[in-house]
Amino acid sequence: MIPISVTKTLFDTIPAIEISNFAVNEDYRAKQRAVSKIGAYAFVKFIRPLAIQASTIIGAKWLCLYALPEMKLIDYYSGLGFTRLDKDRELFVYSHVKPKYDQDCIFMYQNICSE
């Protein structure tokens, strides 16, 4: 039997719920021109309240996402209550827990814990 050596690198983490691929389909948007701000409505009325409810059960403290690196989107998510980390913490996240498929995206979060 070959002994296995495990090296652990420890760092602080914050339990979070990640929103993935949060967007409105362009075909839907084109066909429903009278409907505006459907993404914001879905977020405020459904996504955030469900995340808050789930956080009381699973212990999540943040709601987070990786935004495409476009100021229009970053501003949009900021308007929904998301914020960026400072540059040092952002680099730390990118070097430890950022998925490769989100390579150019910007980590944003908001607090969903009442504590």
C-alpha positions in Angstrom: 0.0 0.0 0.0 1.4 3.4 -1.0 1.0 6.1 1.6 -0.9 9.2 0.5 0.3 12.6 1.5 -2.3 15.4 1.5 -1.3 19.0 1.7 -4.1 21.4 2.7 -4.1 25.1 2.0 -6.6 26.7 4.3 -8.3 30.0 3.7 -11.4 31.7 5.0 -14.5 31.1 3.0 -18.0 32.6 3.2 -20.9 30.2 2.5 -22.8 31.5 -0.5 -25.4 30.7 -3.1 -24.2 31.4 -6.7 -26.5 32.6 -9.4 -25.4 31.2 -12.6 -26.3 32.4 -16.1 -28.6 35.1 -14.8 -29.9 36.7 -18.0 -33.0 37.3 -20.1 -33.2 35.4 -23.4 -32.9 37.8 -26.3 -35.6 36.1 -28.3 -38.0 36.5 -25.4 -37.0 40.1 -25.0 -37.6 40.8 -28.8 -41.1 39.1 -28.7 -42.1 40.8 -25.5 -41.2 44.4 -26.1 -44.0 45.6 -23.7 -42.4 43.7 -20.8 -39.5 45.6 -19.4 -37.2 44.8 -16.5 -38.3 41.2 -16.4 -34.8 40.1 -15.0 -34.9 42.7 -12.2 -38.5 41.7 -11.4 -37.7 38.0 -11.3 -34.7 38.7 -9.1 -36.6 41.0 -6.6 -39.8 38.9 -6.4 -38.4 35.3 -6.7 -34.7 34.7 -6.7 -33.6 36.9 -3.8 -36.5 35.9 -1.5 -35.9 32.2 -2.2 -32.2 32.6 -1.6 -32.9 34.3 1.8 -35.3 31.6 2.7 -32.7 28.9 1.7 -30.0 30.7 3.6 -31.8 30.2 6.9 -31.7 26.4 6.3 -28.2 26.0 4.7 -26.3 28.8 6.4 -25.4 30.8 3.3 -24.5 34.4 4.0 -24.0 35.8 0.5 -25.7 35.6 -2.9 -23.1 35.9 -5.6 -22.5 35.8 -9.3 -19.8 36.2 -11.9 -20.7 39.1 -14.2 -19.4 39.4 -17.7 -16.8 42.2 -17.8 -19.1 44.8 -19.3 -19.8 48.0 -17.4 -23.5 47.9 -18.5 -23.9 44.5 -16.7 -21.8 45.4 -13.7 -23.9 48.6 -13.3 -27.1 46.5 -13.7 -26.1 44.0 -11.0 -25.0 46.9 -8.8 -28.5 48.3 -9.1 -29.8 44.9 -7.8 -27.6 45.3 -4.7 -24.5 43.4 -5.8 -21.0 44.8 -5.1 -17.5 44.0 -6.1 -14.7 43.1 -3.7 -11.7 45.3 -3.3 -8.9 44.5 -5.7 -6.8 42.4 -3.3 -9.8 40.2 -2.2 -10.9 40.0 -5.8 -7.5 38.7 -6.9 -7.6 36.2 -4.0 -11.0 34.9 -5.1 -9.8 34.5 -8.6 -6.7 32.6 -7.6 -8.6 30.2 -5.3 -12.2 29.6 -6.2 -13.0 31.1 -9.6 -14.1 28.5 -12.1 -12.1 28.5 -15.4 -15.2 29.0 -17.5 -15.7 32.4 -15.7 -12.1 33.4 -16.6 -12.8 37.0 -17.5 -15.9 37.6 -15.4 -16.2 39.8 -12.3 -17.2 38.3 -8.9 -20.0 40.3 -7.3 -21.9 39.5 -4.1 -24.6 40.8 -1.7 -25.3 39.9 1.9 -28.4 37.8 2.4 -27.9 37.0 6.1 -29.7 39.0 8.7 -27.0 38.3 11.4 
